[in-house]
């Protein structure tokens, strides 16, 4: 009896009225911009501060990995 009641309560908790209506909706793609290669003839320099930050993170990562292997 207790198990049947708990099963019923669980079924009611999981029931969402009208949930199937979400399956019938379709999203239609809009009109997008045409692809253009606007930077093909341009030279975009690397961000030096970003490179320095990446190097610092790599050094820290290597130090942490070395600490793990020293145990």
Secondary structure, DSSP 8 states (H G I E B T S, - for coil): -HHHHHHHHHHHHH--TTTTHHHH-------------TTTT------HHHHHHHHHHHHHHHHHHHHHHH-
